[in-house]
Amino acid sequence: MDADKLLLKALRDLSSRVDDTYVDGGFLETHRARFLHLSTKLWSLAPPERCPSVLELGSYHLHLSVLLKELGYCVHGVDLPMFADKPGVIRRAREFGITNRSYVLNLCGK
């Protein structure tokens, strides 16, 4: 199966998993083209067999993280506690085997 077909299948699978148990307010559908573009670009520059690990900064609902995991990457997500520490996000990270951490950066030095 070529990369484009694999990517579209993974995106369809991901869409089917956004249901009543995980509400994202339409975020996946709104950003579908961006996720497709980023995944295609990453696959072409660094396929999972060449670069197996990915760090996603701003993992939010983990949609891109799940998509990349489905494509064969080992994914590590980082986001602000208000997103990364949500019970649904924690459950989703566990379900897909994604390391997802919350992090706060203090740029003011206070």
C-alpha positions in Angstrom: 0.0 0.0 0.0 1.4 3.4 -0.9 1.8 6.2 1.6 -1.2 8.3 0.3 -3.6 5.3 0.6 -2.2 4.4 4.1 -2.6 8.0 5.2 -6.2 8.3 4.0 -7.1 5.1 5.6 -5.6 6.2 8.9 -7.4 9.5 8.7 -10.7 7.7 8.0 -10.1 5.4 11.0 -9.3 8.4 13.2 -12.5 10.2 12.1 -14.6 7.1 13.0 -13.1 7.2 16.6 -14.2 10.8 17.2 -17.7 10.0 18.6 -19.9 10.7 21.6 -17.2 9.4 23.9 -14.6 11.9 22.6 -16.1 15.3 21.6 -13.6 17.6 19.9 -16.0 20.4 18.9 -15.3 19.8 15.2 -11.6 20.3 15.6 -10.6 17.2 13.5 -12.8 18.2 10.6 -11.7 21.8 10.7 -8.0 20.8 10.6 -8.2 17.7 8.4 -6.4 19.3 5.5 -3.6 20.5 7.7 -3.2 17.1 9.3 -3.1 15.5 5.9 -0.5 17.9 4.6 1.7 17.6 7.7 1.5 13.8 7.7 2.3 13.6 3.9 5.2 16.0 4.3 6.7 14.1 7.3 6.2 10.8 5.5 8.0 12.0 2.4 10.9 13.6 4.3 11.3 11.0 7.1 9.3 7.8 6.9 8.9 5.9 10.1 11.5 3.3 9.2 14.1 6.2 8.8 12.9 8.4 11.7 10.7 6.4 14.0 10.1 9.0 16.7 8.1 12.3 16.5 7.6 15.0 19.1 4.4 16.9 18.6 4.4 20.3 20.4 0.9 21.4 21.0 -0.7 18.0 20.8 -4.1 19.3 22.0 -6.7 16.6 21.1 -4.0 14.2 20.0 -5.5 13.9 16.5 -2.2 14.4 14.7 -0.5 12.2 17.3 -2.9 9.4 16.7 -2.7 9.7 12.9 1.1 9.6 13.1 1.0 6.6 15.5 -1.3 4.8 13.0 1.3 5.5 10.3 4.0 3.7 12.3 5.7 6.5 14.2 6.5 6.5 18.0 4.8 9.7 19.1 5.5 11.9 22.1 3.1 14.8 22.6 3.5 17.9 24.8 0.9 20.5 25.6 -0.3 22.9 28.3 -1.9 21.2 31.3 -5.3 22.7 30.5 -5.2 20.4 27.4 -2.8 17.5 28.2 -4.3 16.8 31.6 -8.0 16.4 30.4 -9.3 13.0 31.3 -10.3 12.3 27.6 -6.9 13.2 26.3 -5.2 11.0 29.0 -7.5 8.1 28.1 -6.8 8.6 24.4 -3.0 8.7 24.9 -3.2 5.5 26.8 -5.4 3.8 24.3 -3.0 4.6 21.4 0.3 4.2 23.3 1.2 7.9 23.0 3.4 9.5 25.5 1.7 12.8 26.3 2.9 15.3 28.9 1.8 18.6 30.1 4.4 21.4 30.4 4.4 25.0 31.5 7.2 27.3 30.4 7.7 30.4 32.4 9.1 33.0 30.0 8.9 35.8 32.5 11.3 34.3 35.0 9.0 34.9 37.9 
